[in-house]
Amino acid sequence: MEYQLSVDRYDLLEGLKRFKTRRRKFRSTEKAFFGFDGRFLSIEALDVVIVAKADGVWPGIASVSASFVVALAQVPPVGDPVDPVRIACKDQHLRVGSLTIGCEWQPVSHTLLKLSAAPDWIEALSLKYRGTRAHILAGGYNFDIEKAERKLGKLVARVTKLLAPLGVTEQDLRLLIEDRLAKRFAGSR
């Protein structure tokens, strides 16, 4: 099935400018997430969230490499300034304007978004795989996620010390955890 959005060109291009200034190096495993809450497209990558007015059908989250968003910022979609930018996802491919890249599509059901008021820390970590940043903020789960990430950080630091004699680094553990969370929660579609 193909899902499509018509995105306000001005909003999108203004938002993408925020990624031009991202000078920090990023890992090739870092992702960008394209979501839609019924009124706004949200793109989250590299600790930046942008939104743009949009219309269409987009019942999920498309994730791609964060480098794709940085490339879009450097060379934005061309077109008439008054025409919307077309964004589509079909068969595990995301198309922004005329540029297409492979993606992972995760459907978002309303039951997943209606979580309890105080999810446990692993549930809180899973939210970024199961909902858009806009849904997380609207649901008030940002604090729970930050608290869970602090708890995970302490746990990773302790385990890193224990495994250091084996040559296991903090980055090794974080990549393993990120991979397992992605498979566990993105795979339970």
OpenMM code with the backbone's topology and positions (N, CA, C; nanometers):
from openmm import Vec3, app, unit

residues = "MET GLU TYR GLN LEU SER VAL ASP ARG TYR ASP LEU LEU GLU GLY LEU LYS ARG PHE LYS THR ARG ARG ARG LYS PHE ARG SER THR GLU LYS ALA PHE PHE GLY PHE ASP GLY ARG PHE LEU SER ILE GLU ALA LEU ASP VAL VAL ILE VAL ALA LYS ALA ASP GLY VAL TRP PRO GLY ILE ALA SER VAL SER ALA SER PHE VAL VAL ALA LEU ALA GLN VAL PRO PRO VAL GLY ASP PRO VAL ASP PRO VAL ARG ILE ALA CYS LYS ASP GLN HIS LEU ARG VAL GLY SER LEU THR ILE GLY CYS GLU TRP GLN PRO VAL SER HIS THR LEU LEU LYS LEU SER ALA ALA PRO ASP TRP ILE GLU ALA LEU SER LEU LYS TYR ARG GLY THR ARG ALA HIS ILE LEU ALA GLY GLY TYR ASN PHE ASP ILE GLU LYS ALA GLU ARG LYS LEU GLY LYS LEU VAL ALA ARG VAL THR LYS LEU LEU ALA PRO LEU GLY VAL THR GLU GLN ASP LEU ARG LEU LEU ILE GLU ASP ARG LEU ALA LYS ARG PHE ALA GLY SER ARG".split()
positions = [
    Vec3(0.0834, -0.1171, 0.0000),
    Vec3(0.0000, 0.0000, 0.0000),
    Vec3(0.0886, 0.1243, 0.0000),
    Vec3(0.0442, 0.2273, -0.0686),
    Vec3(0.1199, 0.3523, -0.0730),
    Vec3(0.0514, 0.4578, 0.0134),
    Vec3(0.1305, 0.5238, 0.0953),
    Vec3(0.0827, 0.6344, 0.1770),
    Vec3(0.1475, 0.7617, 0.1253),
    Vec3(0.0684, 0.8694, 0.1183),
    Vec3(0.1185, 0.9936, 0.0601),
    Vec3(0.0811, 1.1135, 0.1446),
    Vec3(0.1707, 1.2112, 0.1431),
    Vec3(0.1453, 1.3397, 0.2070),
    Vec3(0.1760, 1.4510, 0.1089),
    Vec3(0.0989, 1.5583, 0.1161),
    Vec3(0.1297, 1.6831, 0.0479),
    Vec3(0.1749, 1.7786, 0.1579),
    Vec3(0.3016, 1.8173, 0.1537),
    Vec3(0.3625, 1.8924, 0.2629),
    Vec3(0.3877, 2.0360, 0.2184),
    Vec3(0.3536, 2.1297, 0.3050),
    Vec3(0.3777, 2.2706, 0.2776),
    Vec3(0.5268, 2.2925, 0.2503),
    Vec3(0.5581, 2.3375, 0.1290),
    Vec3(0.6971, 2.3516, 0.0855),
    Vec3(0.7751, 2.4491, 0.1749),
    Vec3(0.7161, 2.5643, 0.2047),
    Vec3(0.7861, 2.6649, 0.2850),
    Vec3(0.8204, 2.6082, 0.4232),
    Vec3(0.7215, 2.5468, 0.4909),
    Vec3(0.7460, 2.4897, 0.6238),
    Vec3(0.8567, 2.3847, 0.6195),
    Vec3(0.8496, 2.2966, 0.5195),
    Vec3(0.9484, 2.1897, 0.5097),
    Vec3(1.0882, 2.2453, 0.4855),
    Vec3(1.1014, 2.3355, 0.3899),
    Vec3(1.2343, 2.3900, 0.3579),
    Vec3(1.2910, 2.4706, 0.4741),
    Vec3(1.2072, 2.5451, 0.5429),
    Vec3(1.2539, 2.6199, 0.6609),
    Vec3(1.3003, 2.5235, 0.7696),
    Vec3(1.2249, 2.4171, 0.7904),
    Vec3(1.2630, 2.3185, 0.8904),
    Vec3(1.3918, 2.2467, 0.8558),
    Vec3(1.4074, 2.2105, 0.7287),
    Vec3(1.5287, 2.1392, 0.6868),
    Vec3(1.6547, 2.2220, 0.7096),
    Vec3(1.6419, 2.3529, 0.7108),
    Vec3(1.7587, 2.4393, 0.7358),
    Vec3(1.8226, 2.4090, 0.8705),
    Vec3(1.7428, 2.3605, 0.9643),
    Vec3(1.7980, 2.3284, 1.0970),
    Vec3(1.8990, 2.2138, 1.0901),
    Vec3(1.8882, 2.1313, 0.9860),
    Vec3(1.9826, 2.0205, 0.9722),
    Vec3(2.1115, 2.0626, 0.9030),
    Vec3(2.1108, 2.1768, 0.8369),
    Vec3(2.2333, 2.2267, 0.7727),
    Vec3(2.3381, 2.2623, 0.8761),
    Vec3(2.2945, 2.3060, 0.9931),
    Vec3(2.3879, 2.3516, 1.0961),
    Vec3(2.4350, 2.2381, 1.1853),
    Vec3(2.3926, 2.1174, 1.1577),
    Vec3(2.4345, 2.0032, 1.2405),
    Vec3(2.5762, 1.9653, 1.2036),
    Vec3(2.6712, 2.0196, 1.2751),
    Vec3(2.8117, 1.9966, 1.2443),
    Vec3(2.8685, 1.8724, 1.3124),
    Vec3(2.8013, 1.8245, 1.4161),
    Vec3(2.8572, 1.7103, 1.4878),
    Vec3(2.8583, 1.5864, 1.3993),
    Vec3(2.9549, 1.5019, 1.4242),
    Vec3(2.9590, 1.3759, 1.3507),
    Vec3(2.8494, 1.2862, 1.4064),
    Vec3(2.7951, 1.2031, 1.3212),
    Vec3(2.6924, 1.1116, 1.3677),
    Vec3(2.7223, 0.9731, 1.3137),
    Vec3(2.6741, 0.8755, 1.3887),
    Vec3(2.6964, 0.7360, 1.3506),
    Vec3(2.6084, 0.7003, 1.2320),
    Vec3(2.6568, 0.6100, 1.1512),
    Vec3(2.5790, 0.5666, 1.0345),
    Vec3(2.4519, 0.4934, 1.0764),
    Vec3(2.4466, 0.4500, 1.2014),
    Vec3(2.3282, 0.3794, 1.2502),
    Vec3(2.2188, 0.4746, 1.2982),
    Vec3(2.2478, 0.6045, 1.3064),
    Vec3(2.1470, 0.6992, 1.3533),
    Vec3(2.0354, 0.7115, 1.2508),
    Vec3(1.9147, 0.7201, 1.3007),
    Vec3(1.7953, 0.7181, 1.2160),
    Vec3(1.7236, 0.8518, 1.2154),
    Vec3(1.6444, 0.8704, 1.1122),
    Vec3(1.5507, 0.9818, 1.1020),
    Vec3(1.4120, 0.9203, 1.0929),
    Vec3(1.3138, 0.9835, 1.1569),
    Vec3(1.1785, 0.9308, 1.1621),
    Vec3(1.0815, 1.0310, 1.1009),
    Vec3(1.0017, 0.9844, 1.0067),
    Vec3(0.8986, 1.0651, 0.9409),
    Vec3(0.7634, 1.0174, 0.9936),
    Vec3(0.6922, 1.1068, 1.0608),
    Vec3(0.5615, 1.0724, 1.1153),
    Vec3(0.4594, 1.1791, 1.0794),
    Vec3(0.3335, 1.1497, 1.1056),
    Vec3(0.2251, 1.2420, 1.0714),
    Vec3(0.1163, 1.2269, 1.1756),
    Vec3(0.0694, 1.3398, 1.2314),
    Vec3(-0.0334, 1.3343, 1.3354),
    Vec3(-0.1714, 1.3744, 1.2862),
    Vec3(-0.1887, 1.3838, 1.1555),
    Vec3(-0.3169, 1.4242, 1.0990),
    Vec3(-0.3171, 1.5679, 1.0499),
    Vec3(-0.2237, 1.6489, 1.0996),
    Vec3(-0.2115, 1.7882, 1.0561),
    Vec3(-0.0693, 1.8263, 1.0195),
    Vec3(0.0283, 1.7646, 1.0857),
    Vec3(0.1672, 1.8030, 1.0657),
    Vec3(0.2560, 1.6816, 1.0402),
    Vec3(0.3434, 1.6957, 0.9408),
    Vec3(0.4522, 1.6005, 0.9220),
    Vec3(0.5564, 1.6349, 1.0266),
    Vec3(0.6122, 1.5349, 1.0921),
    Vec3(0.7249, 1.5599, 1.1815),
    Vec3(0.8428, 1.4769, 1.1330),
    Vec3(0.9600, 1.5390, 1.1362),
    Vec3(1.0843, 1.4695, 1.1032),
    Vec3(1.1755, 1.4859, 1.2230),
    Vec3(1.2188, 1.3726, 1.2772),
    Vec3(1.3063, 1.3740, 1.3932),
    Vec3(1.4367, 1.3039, 1.3571),
    Vec3(1.5476, 1.3755, 1.3785),
    Vec3(1.6800, 1.3178, 1.3549),
    Vec3(1.7836, 1.4024, 1.4268),
    Vec3(1.8886, 1.3389, 1.4749),
    Vec3(2.0037, 1.4090, 1.5312),
    Vec3(1.9626, 1.5094, 1.6390),
    Vec3(1.8712, 1.4703, 1.7254),
    Vec3(1.8225, 1.5541, 1.8357),
    Vec3(1.7513, 1.6800, 1.7886),
    Vec3(1.6987, 1.6795, 1.6678),
    Vec3(1.6225, 1.7911, 1.6132),
    Vec3(1.4878, 1.7367, 1.5665),
    Vec3(1.3820, 1.8126, 1.5931),
    Vec3(1.2494, 1.7781, 1.5439),
    Vec3(1.1971, 1.8974, 1.4661),
    Vec3(1.1516, 1.8722, 1.3435),
    Vec3(1.0884, 1.9782, 1.2651),
    Vec3(0.9465, 1.9348, 1.2307),
    Vec3(0.8604, 2.0326, 1.2089),
    Vec3(0.7233, 2.0028, 1.1689),
    Vec3(0.6862, 2.0905, 1.0502),
    Vec3(0.5957, 2.0396, 0.9685),
    Vec3(0.5456, 2.1136, 0.8526),
    Vec3(0.4001, 2.0749, 0.8313),
    Vec3(0.3186, 2.1738, 0.7979),
    Vec3(0.1774, 2.1448, 0.7690),
    Vec3(0.1700, 2.0442, 0.6544),
    Vec3(0.0770, 1.9509, 0.6650),
    Vec3(0.0647, 1.8467, 0.5628),
    Vec3(-0.0779, 1.7938, 0.5585),
    Vec3(-0.1121, 1.7350, 0.4458),
    Vec3(-0.2399, 1.6665, 0.4262),
    Vec3(-0.2107, 1.5305, 0.3652),
    Vec3(-0.2933, 1.4337, 0.3986),
    Vec3(-0.2782, 1.3027, 0.3376),
    Vec3(-0.3006, 1.1908, 0.4370),
    Vec3(-0.2541, 1.0724, 0.3988),
    Vec3(-0.2686, 0.9523, 0.4802),
    Vec3(-0.1288, 0.8984, 0.5092),
    Vec3(-0.0986, 0.8799, 0.6376),
    Vec3(0.0342, 0.8350, 0.6801),
    Vec3(0.0197, 0.7659, 0.8150),
    Vec3(-0.0332, 0.6436, 0.8187),
    Vec3(-0.0626, 0.5776, 0.9454),
    Vec3(0.0559, 0.4995, 1.0041),
    Vec3(0.1693, 0.5644, 1.0129),
    Vec3(0.2857, 0.4968, 1.0676),
    Vec3(0.4058, 0.5870, 1.0722),
    Vec3(0.5196, 0.5228, 1.0878),
    Vec3(0.6474, 0.5936, 1.0946),
    Vec3(0.7412, 0.5309, 0.9929),
    Vec3(0.8022, 0.6158, 0.9110),
    Vec3(0.9046, 0.5694, 0.8172),
    Vec3(1.0393, 0.6088, 0.8752),
    Vec3(1.1294, 0.5138, 0.8867),
    Vec3(1.2628, 0.5462, 0.9374),
    Vec3(1.3662, 0.5208, 0.8284),
    Vec3(1.4583, 0.6164, 0.8196),
    Vec3(1.5664, 0.6117, 0.7211),
    Vec3(1.6947, 0.6537, 0.7916),
    Vec3(1.8050, 0.6461, 0.7233),
    Vec3(1.9307, 0.6948, 0.7778),
    Vec3(1.9220, 0.8455, 0.7981),
    Vec3(1.9770, 0.8935, 0.9089),
    Vec3(1.9774, 1.0378, 0.9366),
    Vec3(2.0531, 1.1138, 0.8286),
    Vec3(2.1456, 1.0477, 0.7621),
    Vec3(2.2213, 1.1149, 0.6560),
    Vec3(2.1296, 1.1579, 0.5410),
    Vec3(2.0179, 1.0883, 0.5223),
    Vec3(1.9217, 1.1257, 0.4186),
    Vec3(1.8637, 1.2640, 0.4459),
    Vec3(1.8301, 1.2917, 0.5708),
    Vec3(1.7734, 1.4219, 0.6070),
    Vec3(1.8783, 1.5316, 0.5918),
    Vec3(2.0014, 1.5010, 0.6293),
    Vec3(2.1096, 1.5988, 0.6122),
    Vec3(2.1285, 1.6278, 0.4633),
    Vec3(2.1212, 1.5243, 0.3801),
    Vec3(2.1334, 1.5439, 0.2348),
    Vec3(2.0160, 1.6269, 0.1812),
    Vec3(1.8946, 1.6017, 0.2316),
    Vec3(1.7788, 1.6829, 0.1910),
    Vec3(1.7991, 1.8294, 0.2287),
    Vec3(1.8608, 1.8527, 0.3425),
    Vec3(1.8860, 1.9912, 0.3850),
    Vec3(1.9856, 2.0588, 0.2918),
    Vec3(2.0844, 1.9839, 0.2463),
    Vec3(2.1861, 2.0405, 0.1578),
    Vec3(2.1309, 2.0649, 0.0179),
    Vec3(2.0474, 1.9733, -0.0303),
    Vec3(1.9883, 1.9852, -0.1639),
    Vec3(1.8378, 1.9590, -0.1494),
    Vec3(1.7608, 2.0631, -0.1131),
    Vec3(1.6180, 2.0440, -0.0887),
    Vec3(1.5398, 2.0127, -0.2168),
    Vec3(1.4220, 1.9564, -0.2003),
    Vec3(1.3382, 1.9249, -0.3169),
    Vec3(1.3077, 2.0518, -0.3979),
    Vec3(1.3195, 2.0399, -0.5289),
    Vec3(1.2933, 2.1546, -0.6160),
    Vec3(1.1469, 2.1558, -0.6569),
    Vec3(1.1005, 2.2731, -0.6955),
    Vec3(0.9628, 2.2862, -0.7417),
    Vec3(0.9148, 2.4284, -0.7258),
    Vec3(0.7973, 2.4519, -0.7746),
    Vec3(0.7346, 2.5837, -0.7636),
    Vec3(0.7127, 2.6145, -0.6151),
    Vec3(0.7468, 2.7359, -0.5707),
    Vec3(0.7340, 2.7706, -0.4287),
    Vec3(0.5937, 2.7536, -0.3704),
    Vec3(0.4913, 2.7581, -0.4539),
    Vec3(0.3546, 2.7436, -0.4014),
    Vec3(0.3051, 2.5986, -0.4036),
    Vec3(0.3756, 2.5118, -0.4748),
    Vec3(0.3340, 2.3716, -0.4824),
    Vec3(0.3858, 2.2936, -0.3610),
    Vec3(0.3041, 2.2025, -0.3075),
    Vec3(0.3507, 2.1213, -0.1944),
    Vec3(0.4559, 2.0202, -0.2383),
    Vec3(0.5338, 1.9751, -0.1423),
    Vec3(0.6296, 1.8669, -0.1653),
    Vec3(0.5549, 1.7362, -0.1409),
    Vec3(0.5669, 1.6441, -0.2344),
    Vec3(0.5014, 1.5140, -0.2212),
    Vec3(0.5967, 1.4182, -0.1498),
    Vec3(0.5461, 1.3574, -0.0438),
    Vec3(0.6218, 1.2567, 0.0299),
    Vec3(0.5371, 1.1304, 0.0281),
    Vec3(0.5992, 1.0189, -0.0067),
    Vec3(0.5247, 0.8929, -0.0163),
    Vec3(0.6080, 0.7784, 0.0391),
    Vec3(0.5395, 0.6769, 0.0860),
    Vec3(0.6056, 0.5539, 0.1302),
    Vec3(0.5313, 0.4366, 0.0673),
    Vec3(0.6069, 0.3540, -0.0040),
    Vec3(0.5487, 0.2363, -0.0678),
    Vec3(0.6558, 0.1281, -0.0767),
    Vec3(0.6186, 0.0083, -0.0409),
    Vec3(0.7089, -0.1075, -0.0524),
    Vec3(0.8455, -0.0807, 0.0093),
    Vec3(0.8459, -0.0299, 0.1304),
    Vec3(0.9693, -0.0056, 0.2051),
    Vec3(1.0620, 0.0964, 0.1368),
    Vec3(1.0027, 0.1908, 0.0654),
    Vec3(1.0779, 0.3003, 0.0024),
    Vec3(1.0105, 0.4327, 0.0363),
    Vec3(1.0906, 0.5287, 0.0775),
    Vec3(1.0421, 0.6629, 0.1069),
    Vec3(1.0823, 0.7539, -0.0079),
    Vec3(0.9847, 0.8297, -0.0591),
    Vec3(1.0128, 0.9245, -0.1670),
    Vec3(0.9802, 1.0647, -0.1168),
    Vec3(1.0778, 1.1542, -0.1280),
    Vec3(1.0586, 1.2953, -0.0952),
    Vec3(1.0873, 1.3716, -0.2226),
    Vec3(0.9833, 1.4300, -0.2818),
    Vec3(1.0002, 1.4924, -0.4132),
    Vec3(1.0375, 1.3847, -0.5130),
    Vec3(1.1528, 1.4002, -0.5765),
    Vec3(1.1976, 1.3006, -0.6744),
    Vec3(1.3044, 1.2069, -0.6178),
    Vec3(1.3401, 1.2229, -0.4911),
    Vec3(1.4445, 1.1413, -0.4281),
    Vec3(1.3816, 1.0241, -0.3533),
    Vec3(1.4329, 0.9027, -0.3778),
    Vec3(1.3796, 0.7822, -0.3139),
    Vec3(1.4914, 0.7097, -0.2403),
    Vec3(1.4570, 0.6553, -0.1235),
    Vec3(1.5532, 0.5801, -0.0420),
    Vec3(1.4788, 0.4654, 0.0261),
    Vec3(1.5506, 0.3580, 0.0539),
    Vec3(1.4911, 0.2475, 0.1282),
    Vec3(1.4580, 0.2916, 0.2699),
    Vec3(1.3494, 0.2381, 0.3247),
    Vec3(1.3099, 0.2751, 0.4605),
    Vec3(1.2498, 0.1552, 0.5314),
    Vec3(1.2306, 0.1724, 0.6604),
    Vec3(1.1550, 0.0761, 0.7395),
    Vec3(1.0238, 0.1425, 0.7748),
    Vec3(0.9134, 0.0759, 0.7448),
    Vec3(0.7806, 0.1303, 0.7751),
    Vec3(0.7248, 0.0580, 0.8960),
    Vec3(0.6786, 0.1345, 0.9927),
    Vec3(0.6161, 0.0753, 1.1105),
    Vec3(0.4776, 0.1353, 1.1281),
    Vec3(0.3733, 0.0534, 1.1151),
    Vec3(0.2385, 0.1053, 1.1364),
    Vec3(0.2204, 0.1502, 1.2816),
    Vec3(0.1453, 0.2548, 1.2993),
    Vec3(0.1153, 0.3027, 1.4341),
    Vec3(-0.0342, 0.2828, 1.4570),
    Vec3(-0.0663, 0.1993, 1.5537),
    Vec3(-0.2083, 0.1809, 1.5855),
    Vec3(-0.2433, 0.2707, 1.7040),
    Vec3(-0.3659, 0.3109, 1.7097),
    Vec3(-0.4084, 0.3980, 1.8192),
    Vec3(-0.3957, 0.3280, 1.9537),
    Vec3(-0.4041, 0.1972, 1.9569),
    Vec3(-0.3903, 0.1276, 2.0838),
    Vec3(-0.2484, 0.1386, 2.1370),
    Vec3(-0.1502, 0.1446, 2.0484),
    Vec3(-0.0130, 0.1610, 2.0947),
    Vec3(0.0112, 0.3002, 2.1493),
    Vec3(-0.0594, 0.3978, 2.0981),
    Vec3(-0.0388, 0.5346, 2.1423),
    Vec3(-0.1115, 0.5662, 2.2726),
    Vec3(-0.2131, 0.4864, 2.3057),
    Vec3(-0.2860, 0.5095, 2.4303),
    Vec3(-0.2243, 0.4227, 2.5393),
    Vec3(-0.1132, 0.4690, 2.5929),
    Vec3(-0.0410, 0.3947, 2.6948),
    Vec3(-0.0840, 0.4411, 2.8327),
    Vec3(-0.0472, 0.3647, 2.9327),
    Vec3(-0.0775, 0.4053, 3.0691),
    Vec3(-0.0055, 0.5359, 3.1015),
    Vec3(-0.0504, 0.6022, 3.2070),
    Vec3(0.0056, 0.7327, 3.2426),
    Vec3(0.1499, 0.7231, 3.2884),
    Vec3(0.1914, 0.6101, 3.3423),
    Vec3(0.3283, 0.5971, 3.3924),
    Vec3(0.3891, 0.4656, 3.3437),
    Vec3(0.4362, 0.4616, 3.2202),
    Vec3(0.4942, 0.3367, 3.1699),
    Vec3(0.6249, 0.3035, 3.2415),
    Vec3(0.6560, 0.1743, 3.2505),
    Vec3(0.7831, 0.1382, 3.3115),
    Vec3(0.8973, 0.1816, 3.2200),
    Vec3(1.0207, 0.1682, 3.2665),
    Vec3(1.1325, 0.2294, 3.1945),
    Vec3(1.1590, 0.1645, 3.0595),
    Vec3(1.1384, 0.0369, 3.0445),
    Vec3(1.1590, -0.0257, 2.9137),
    Vec3(1.0461, 0.0136, 2.8188),
    Vec3(0.9242, 0.0197, 2.8725),
    Vec3(0.8112, 0.0670, 2.7929),
    Vec3(0.8372, 0.2093, 2.7441),
    Vec3(0.8918, 0.2925, 2.8328),
    Vec3(0.9232, 0.4311, 2.7964),
    Vec3(1.0293, 0.4354, 2.6865),
    Vec3(1.1315, 0.3502, 2.6952),
    Vec3(1.2343, 0.3455, 2.5902),
    Vec3(1.1745, 0.3037, 2.4564),
    Vec3(1.0716, 0.2208, 2.4601),
    Vec3(1.0123, 0.1694, 2.3362),
    Vec3(0.9308, 0.2749, 2.2615),
    Vec3(0.8917, 0.3816, 2.3289),
    Vec3(0.8027, 0.4800, 2.2672),
    Vec3(0.8587, 0.5403, 2.1396),
    Vec3(0.9895, 0.5629, 2.1338),
    Vec3(1.0450, 0.6262, 2.0137),
    Vec3(1.0383, 0.5347, 1.8923),
    Vec3(1.0144, 0.4056, 1.9131),
    Vec3(0.9994, 0.3122, 1.8017),
    Vec3(0.8527, 0.2944, 1.7635),
    Vec3(0.7619, 0.3376, 1.8516),
    Vec3(0.6210, 0.3080, 1.8317),
    Vec3(0.5338, 0.4305, 1.8084),
    Vec3(0.5882, 0.5484, 1.8199),
    Vec3(0.5081, 0.6683, 1.8004),
    Vec3(0.5932, 0.7831, 1.7512),
    Vec3(0.5295, 0.8808, 1.6928),
    Vec3(0.6018, 0.9979, 1.6444),
    Vec3(0.6383, 1.0872, 1.7623),
    Vec3(0.7340, 1.1729, 1.7406),
    Vec3(0.7744, 1.2678, 1.8438),
    Vec3(0.6553, 1.3547, 1.8855),
    Vec3(0.5730, 1.3923, 1.7893),
    Vec3(0.4559, 1.4737, 1.8192),
    Vec3(0.3602, 1.3997, 1.9137),
    Vec3(0.3381, 1.2697, 1.8911),
    Vec3(0.2510, 1.1918, 1.9792),
    Vec3(0.3116, 1.1785, 2.1185),
    Vec3(0.4429, 1.1618, 2.1239),
    Vec3(0.5109, 1.1490, 2.2529),
    Vec3(0.4953, 1.2777, 2.3334),
    Vec3(0.5179, 1.3905, 2.2673),
    Vec3(0.5051, 1.5192, 2.3362),
    Vec3(0.3604, 1.5451, 2.3770),
    Vec3(0.2669, 1.5156, 2.2874),
    Vec3(0.1254, 1.5385, 2.3174),
    Vec3(0.0787, 1.4502, 2.4330),
    Vec3(0.1322, 1.3298, 2.4425),
    Vec3(0.0946, 1.2387, 2.5504),
    Vec3(0.1661, 1.2657, 2.6804),
    Vec3(0.2631, 1.3582, 2.6790),
    Vec3(0.3358, 1.3905, 2.8003),
    Vec3(0.4364, 1.2839, 2.8420),
    Vec3(0.4848, 1.2050, 2.7478),
    Vec3(0.5768, 1.0959, 2.7804),
    Vec3(0.7246, 1.1363, 2.7747),
    Vec3(0.7536, 1.2604, 2.7388),
    Vec3(0.8917, 1.3036, 2.7233),
    Vec3(0.9715, 1.2835, 2.8521),
    Vec3(0.9129, 1.3210, 2.9677),
    Vec3(0.9813, 1.3045, 3.0955),
    Vec3(1.0104, 1.1575, 3.1235),
    Vec3(0.9126, 1.0702, 3.0956),
    Vec3(0.9320, 0.9268, 3.1188),
    Vec3(1.0467, 0.8720, 3.0336),
    Vec3(1.0564, 0.9179, 2.9094),
    Vec3(1.1633, 0.8720, 2.8206),
    Vec3(1.2990, 0.9203, 2.8710),
    Vec3(1.3066, 1.0475, 2.9106),
    Vec3(1.4332, 1.1012, 2.9617),
    Vec3(1.4772, 1.0265, 3.0868),
    Vec3(1.3826, 0.9980, 3.1757),
    Vec3(1.4128, 0.9235, 3.2983),
    Vec3(1.4626, 0.7824, 3.2649),
    Vec3(1.3972, 0.7171, 3.1684),
    Vec3(1.4378, 0.5827, 3.1267),
    Vec3(1.5764, 0.5850, 3.0624),
    Vec3(1.6051, 0.6877, 2.9830),
    Vec3(1.7366, 0.6969, 2.9200),
    Vec3(1.8465, 0.7204, 3.0238),
    Vec3(1.8164, 0.7964, 3.1302),
    Vec3(1.9142, 0.8138, 3.2392),
    Vec3(1.9392, 0.6805, 3.3090),
    Vec3(1.8319, 0.6050, 3.3350),
    Vec3(1.8464, 0.4744, 3.4001),
    Vec3(1.9288, 0.3804, 3.3121),
    Vec3(1.8994, 0.3801, 3.1826),
    Vec3(1.9755, 0.2970, 3.0900),
    Vec3(2.1223, 0.3391, 3.0878),
    Vec3(2.1476, 0.4700, 3.0882),
    Vec3(2.2854, 0.5201, 3.0884),
    Vec3(2.3646, 0.4707, 3.2081),
    Vec3(2.3028, 0.4719, 3.3264),
    Vec3(2.3700, 0.4222, 3.4474),
    Vec3(2.3968, 0.2726, 3.4367),
    Vec3(2.2994, 0.2001, 3.3863),
    Vec3(2.3148, 0.0561, 3.3697),
    Vec3(2.4267, 0.0238, 3.2710),
    Vec3(2.4297, 0.0947, 3.1591),
    Vec3(2.5340, 0.0732, 3.0586),
    Vec3(2.6720, 0.1049, 3.1171),
    Vec3(2.6823, 0.2098, 3.1961),
    Vec3(2.8113, 0.2455, 3.2577),
    Vec3(2.8598, 0.1344, 3.3505),
    Vec3(2.7692, 0.0784, 3.4323),
    Vec3(2.8082, -0.0310, 3.5231),
    Vec3(2.8521, -0.1546, 3.4459),
    Vec3(2.7751, -0.1918, 3.3453),
    Vec3(2.8063, -0.3124, 3.2686),
    Vec3(2.9357, -0.2927, 3.1884),
    Vec3(2.9580, -0.1721, 3.1378),
    Vec3(3.0816, -0.1443, 3.0631),
    Vec3(3.2028, -0.1689, 3.1509),
    Vec3(3.1966, -0.1245, 3.2765),
    Vec3(3.3087, -0.1460, 3.3696),
    Vec3(3.3343, -0.2951, 3.3895),
    Vec3(3.2273, -0.3720, 3.4029),
    Vec3(3.2419, -0.5157, 3.4234),
    Vec3(3.2997, -0.5867, 3.3011),
    Vec3(3.2615, -0.5403, 3.1815),
    Vec3(3.3035, -0.6074, 3.0587),
    Vec3(3.4284, -0.5464, 2.9945),
    Vec3(3.4803, -0.4403, 3.0519),
    Vec3(3.5986, -0.3741, 2.9956),
    Vec3(3.7170, -0.4700, 2.9770),
    Vec3(3.7425, -0.5628, 3.0714),
    Vec3(3.8549, -0.6558, 3.0495),
    Vec3(3.8394, -0.7419, 2.9236),
    Vec3(3.7171, -0.7551, 2.8754),
    Vec3(3.6925, -0.8329, 2.7538),
    Vec3(3.6993, -0.7463, 2.6283),
    Vec3(3.7265, -0.6173, 2.6466),
    Vec3(3.7350, -0.5268, 2.5320),
    Vec3(3.6008, -0.4734, 2.4854),
    Vec3(3.4973, -0.4893, 2.5671),
    Vec3(3.3651, -0.4392, 2.5328),
    Vec3(3.3576, -0.2924, 2.5732),
    Vec3(3.3193, -0.2078, 2.4789),
    Vec3(3.3111, -0.0644, 2.5052),
    Vec3(3.1669, -0.0213, 2.5286),
    Vec3(3.1521, 0.1009, 2.5771),
    Vec3(3.0184, 0.1562, 2.5960),
    Vec3(2.9449, 0.1651, 2.4628),
    Vec3(3.0176, 0.2029, 2.3576),
    Vec3(2.9549, 0.2117, 2.2255),
    Vec3(2.9054, 0.0747, 2.1799),
    Vec3(2.9845, -0.0316, 2.2071),
    Vec3(2.9402, -0.1671, 2.1728),
    Vec3(2.8067, -0.1995, 2.2390),
    Vec3(2.7972, -0.1684, 2.3674),
    Vec3(2.6740, -0.1973, 2.4411),
    Vec3(2.5572, -0.1140, 2.3895),
    Vec3(2.5810, 0.0134, 2.3652),
    Vec3(2.4725, 0.1003, 2.3179),
    Vec3(2.4218, 0.0546, 2.1804),
    Vec3(2.5125, 0.0147, 2.0921),
    Vec3(2.4704, -0.0345, 1.9609),
    Vec3(2.3902, -0.1631, 1.9736),
    Vec3(2.4327, -0.2513, 2.0615),
    Vec3(2.3599, -0.3764, 2.0853),
    Vec3(2.2201, -0.3478, 2.1396),
    Vec3(2.2104, -0.2601, 2.2376),
    Vec3(2.0818, -0.2280, 2.2981),
    Vec3(1.9898, -0.1614, 2.1953),
    Vec3(2.0436, -0.0669, 2.1198),
    Vec3(1.9644, 0.0018, 2.0169),
    Vec3(1.9107, -0.0993, 1.9148),
    Vec3(1.9963, -0.1923, 1.8733),
    Vec3(1.9557, -0.2945, 1.7771),
    Vec3(1.8449, -0.3835, 1.8342),
    Vec3(1.8608, -0.4256, 1.9593),
    Vec3(1.7623, -0.5139, 2.0209),
    Vec3(1.6286, -0.4425, 2.0426),
    Vec3(1.6340, -0.3170, 2.0870),
    Vec3(1.5088, -0.2418, 2.1045),
    Vec3(1.4372, -0.2236, 1.9701),
    Vec3(1.5136, -0.1913, 1.8670),
    Vec3(1.4526, -0.1721, 1.7347),
    Vec3(1.3869, -0.3006, 1.6870),
    Vec3(1.4561, -0.4135, 1.7027),
    Vec3(1.3992, -0.5407, 1.6574),
    Vec3(1.2789, -0.5815, 1.7426),
    Vec3(1.2888, -0.5572, 1.8718),
    Vec3(1.1815, -0.5993, 1.9618),
    Vec3(1.0533, -0.5195, 1.9375),
    Vec3(1.0655, -0.3889, 1.9229),
    Vec3(0.9465, -0.3064, 1.9163),
    Vec3(0.9042, -0.2730, 1.7737),
    Vec3(0.9995, -0.2589, 1.6823),
    Vec3(0.9612, -0.2353, 1.5430),
    Vec3(0.9157, -0.3662, 1.4793),
    Vec3(0.9667, -0.4774, 1.5295),
    Vec3(0.9319, -0.6070, 1.4739),
    Vec3(0.7976, -0.6590, 1.5215),
    Vec3(0.7396, -0.5967, 1.6243),
    Vec3(0.6117, -0.6467, 1.6775),
    Vec3(0.4959, -0.5718, 1.6140),
    Vec3(0.4955, -0.5659, 1.4824),
    Vec3(0.3933, -0.4911, 1.4081),
    Vec3(0.2621, -0.5619, 1.4068),
] * unit.nanometer
topology = app.Topology()
chain = topology.addChain("A")
for resn in residues:
    res = topology.addResidue(resn, chain)
    for name in ("N", "CA", "C"):
        topology.addAtom(name, app.Element.getBySymbol(name[0]), res)
